[in-house]
Amino acid sequence: MRFTSGQEPNAVYDGYTHMPLILGHTYSTYFEHLHDFEPTAKNHAIPHHGIFARGHFTLHMRKYGKIAKYYGDTTRDHGPPHKNWTASYDELEHS
């Protein structure tokens, strides 16, 4: 926040980034790095081709497909605990 307001930063960020990389129609791997783009020990642990890259792609699409459906779904529900039925309430004058 200090950097965005034009001040000198007063903290050290030792962040971690994990990013999946889609390599082709059915292959994927991932890229991990620390602050200053120093790679982690598991960086590119999955080969860029073959059965492991296909498996990673399948798992990646399954996971992020569910997340995209959750956020982009246009079907309506009533939320928990009344997800599948409408909650019934008494009229205000009868309460």
GUVOLO-24644 format. One record per residue (C-alpha): residue in one letter; x, y, z. Coordinates in steps of 0.05 Angstrom, whole numbers, plus 5000, padded with zeros to 4 digits. Layout:
AXYZ...
//
This chain:
M500050005000R505750475015F508850354946T502250504910S501751164947G508851374927Q512251214993E518150755006P516050045025N517349865098A516049115095V519048505061Y514648065017D516847345014G510947124972Y509446484936T506146404868H503145774837M500645814766P498045254722L500645254651I496344974595L501344674545G496644414492H489844124480T490543594535Y497043744571S498744194629T503944304683Y505044844734F510045384751E511845574822H516446124846L518146524908H519647264914D524447534861F522446954815E526746444852P523945764831T521545274883A523844554889K517344304856N517644784797H515644404734A515343744772I510443474720P513543314652H510943724594H508243114556G505742414570I500942104618F502642544678A501443184639R494842904615G492842714685H494643404712F490543724656T484543294673L484943454747H486144194733M480044244687R475643864735K477544314793Y477044984757G470944764718K467144674783I469545354808A467345684742K460545344746Y459645564817Y461046294802G457846324733D451645894745T445146264730T440445774764R437046044825D436545734893H434545994960G441145894994P442645465055P438945165091H433245255040K437145074978N431844634945W425344934973T422645614988A422645815060S415645985086Y414546575132D408346835167E405547495144L407748095184E400748235212H400247515238S407047515273
//
